[in-house]
Amino acid sequence: MTDSLPDESRKYEVQNPEKLTSLKNLLFKKADDEREALLDSARREAAEWLSEQNESLDRMVEQIHGDAVKRSEEISKRQISGAEMTRTKDRLRLQNSLLDEAITLLQKELTDLRNHEEYPDILAGLALDAAEKLPGGSAVNMQLSHEDLAHGETVAGRIREKRPDLTVTFLNDAAPILGGVWLSAPDGSWRAPADWREIISGLKDTLAERILPVL
């Protein structure tokens, strides 16, 4: 009877590490599952928040765009009334002049978004939109214009809040932009500009289409 005790003890010692390993693996799996659930929840919240910010920005840009077109139309009517428009060259010159005027107006209005209380949210929304296709675990450098540097940490914090799976670093070196956001890889392998020049570039064709019928 006494001889069996050491055998039982040795048997327990053999099985015990296996149980501990199994338990440890179970805990690790549970932690991974909870982490993935938190990240999925954060991604959903970020998508919803980004959608709201994009809708708000789209409304602002549409209003700004409409105002720029309206003012350029008024300018064109005044210029047409005082100019000879029979020659193609004059017509093209006036078209380019009006397009430049509309772009200047649009640029000014977008820059004036700095006066809006929600401006940091707008910048964060632009950044999240630009980073939408980046896979989790990506490292991202963020740059702002010189005028917006004071918002850098606030904007970076909101990006981290909405996309905790990204490693976001705010660079205090100003980007050569009027406003908006520049994102890039730390090694310089990619850059995702989301600044006012990019937005204006995307609206040039629409501006031209609206201006041409006036001429």
C-alpha positions in Angstrom: 0.0 0.0 0.0 2.8 2.4 0.9 4.7 1.5 -2.3 1.8 2.8 -4.4 1.9 6.4 -3.1 5.1 7.5 -4.8 3.8 6.0 -8.1 0.6 8.1 -7.7 2.6 11.2 -6.9 4.8 10.7 -9.9 1.7 10.2 -12.1 0.2 13.5 -10.8 3.5 15.3 -11.5 3.4 14.1 -15.1 -0.3 15.0 -15.7 -0.2 18.4 -13.8 2.0 20.2 -16.4 -0.2 19.0 -19.2 -3.3 20.5 -17.4 -1.4 23.7 -16.8 -0.4 24.0 -20.4 -4.0 23.3 -21.5 -5.3 25.9 -19.2 -2.7 28.4 -20.3 -3.6 27.8 -24.0 -7.3 28.2 -23.2 -6.6 31.5 -21.4 -4.5 32.8 -24.3 -7.2 31.8 -26.8 -9.8 33.6 -24.8 -7.6 36.7 -24.6 -7.0 36.6 -28.4 -10.8 36.2 -29.0 -11.5 39.2 -26.7 -8.8 41.3 -28.4 -10.3 40.5 -31.8 -13.8 41.3 -30.6 -12.5 44.7 -29.3 -10.8 45.5 -32.5 -13.8 44.5 -34.6 -16.0 46.8 -32.4 -13.5 49.6 -32.7 -13.4 49.2 -36.5 -17.2 49.3 -36.7 -17.3 52.4 -34.5 -14.6 54.0 -36.6 -16.5 53.2 -39.8 -19.7 54.7 -38.4 -17.9 57.8 -37.1 -16.0 58.2 -40.4 -19.2 57.9 -42.4 -20.8 60.7 -40.3 -17.6 62.9 -40.7 -17.5 62.2 -44.5 -21.2 63.1 -44.9 -20.6 66.3 -42.9 -17.5 67.2 -45.0 -19.3 66.3 -48.2 -22.1 68.7 -47.3 -19.6 71.5 -46.5 -17.6 70.9 -49.7 -20.8 70.8 -51.8 -22.0 74.1 -50.3 -18.5 75.6 -50.9 -18.4 74.2 -54.4 -21.9 75.6 -55.2 -20.9 79.0 -53.8 -17.7 79.1 -55.9 -19.6 78.1 -59.1 -22.3 80.7 -58.4 -19.8 83.5 -57.9 -17.8 82.4 -61.0 -21.0 82.5 -63.0 -21.6 86.0 -61.9 -18.1 87.0 -62.8 -18.4 85.3 -66.2 -21.6 87.2 -67.1 -20.0 90.5 -66.3 -16.9 89.7 -68.3 -18.9 88.3 -71.3 -21.0 91.5 -71.4 -17.9 93.6 -71.8 -15.8 91.3 -74.1 -15.8 90.1 -77.7 -16.4 86.4 -77.6 -16.3 85.5 -81.3 -12.8 84.1 -81.3 -12.0 80.7 -79.9 -8.8 81.9 -78.2 -10.7 84.5 -76.3 -13.3 82.0 -75.2 -10.6 79.6 -74.0 -8.8 82.3 -72.2 -12.0 83.4 -70.4 -12.8 79.7 -69.6 -9.4 79.2 -67.9 -9.7 82.5 -66.1 -13.1 81.6 -64.7 -11.9 78.1 -63.7 -8.9 79.6 -61.9 -11.2 82.0 -60.2 -13.6 79.3 -59.1 -10.6 77.1 -57.8 -9.3 80.1 -55.9 -12.7 80.7 -54.2 -13.0 77.0 -53.4 -9.5 76.9 -52.0 -10.2 79.9 -49.7 -13.5 78.4 -48.4 -11.8 75.0 -47.6 -9.0 76.8 -45.8 -11.6 78.8 -43.8 -12.8 75.4 -42.4 -10.2 76.1 -39.7 -12.7 78.4 -38.1 -15.1 75.5 -37.5 -15.2 74.0 -34.1 -15.2 70.5 -35.5 -12.1 71.1 -37.6 -10.0 68.4 -35.7 -12.8 65.9 -36.4 -12.7 66.9 -40.1 -8.9 66.3 -40.2 -9.3 63.0 -38.4 -12.0 61.9 -40.8 -9.8 62.7 -43.8 -7.0 60.7 -42.3 -9.2 57.7 -41.5 -10.6 57.8 -45.0 -7.1 57.8 -46.5 -6.1 54.9 -44.1 -9.3 52.9 -44.7 -7.5 50.1 -46.7 -4.4 49.9 -44.5 -4.2 46.5 -42.8 -4.2 46.2 -39.0 -0.7 46.5 -37.6 0.4 49.1 -40.1 2.6 51.9 -38.9 1.5 55.4 -40.1 3.2 58.8 -40.0 0.8 61.8 -40.1 1.7 65.3 -41.1 -0.4 68.5 -41.1 0.1 71.9 -42.6 2.1 74.5 -40.7 -1.1 76.3 -39.6 -2.6 73.0 -38.3 0.4 71.7 -36.3 -1.3 72.6 -33.0 -4.1 70.1 -33.8 -1.6 67.3 -34.4 -1.7 65.3 -31.2 -5.5 65.7 -31.0 -6.1 64.4 -34.5 -3.6 61.5 -34.0 -5.4 60.6 -30.7 -8.7 60.4 -32.5 -7.3 58.3 -35.2 -5.8 55.9 -32.6 -9.2 55.8 -30.8 -11.0 54.8 -34.0 -8.3 52.6 -35.4 -6.4 51.0 -32.4 -5.0 48.5 -34.8 -2.8 51.2 -36.4 0.4 52.7 -35.0 0.0 56.4 -35.6 2.8 58.8 -35.1 2.4 62.6 -35.5 5.4 64.2 -37.2 5.8 67.8 -36.1 7.4 68.6 -39.5 4.8 70.6 -41.5 3.7 69.2 -44.8 3.7 71.6 -47.8 -0.1 71.7 -48.0 -2.8 74.3 -47.5 -4.8 72.1 -45.1 -5.9 68.5 -44.7 -3.7 65.6 -43.9 -0.7 63.7 -45.3 -0.2 60.0 -44.3 2.9 58.0 -45.1 4.8 54.9 -44.3 7.8 55.4 -41.9 10.1 54.0 -44.6 8.6 56.2 -47.2 7.3 53.3 -49.3 3.8 54.9 -49.7 2.1 58.2 -49.2 -1.7 58.9 -49.0 -2.4 62.6 -49.4 -5.8 63.8 -48.2 -5.3 67.5 -48.4 -7.3 70.4 -50.0 -5.3 70.3 -53.2 -6.4 66.6 -53.7 -10.1 67.5 -53.0 -9.9 70.5 -55.4 -8.2 68.4 -58.1 -11.2 66.0 -57.9 -13.6 68.9 -58.4 -12.0 70.5 -61.4 -13.9 68.6 -64.0 -17.2 69.4 -62.3 -16.3 73.1 -62.0 -15.4 73.2 -65.7 -18.7 71.4 -66.7 -20.7 74.0 -64.7 -18.7 77.0 -66.2 -18.8 76.0 -69.9 -22.6 76.4 -70.4 -22.3 80.0 -69.2 -19.9 80.9 -71.9 
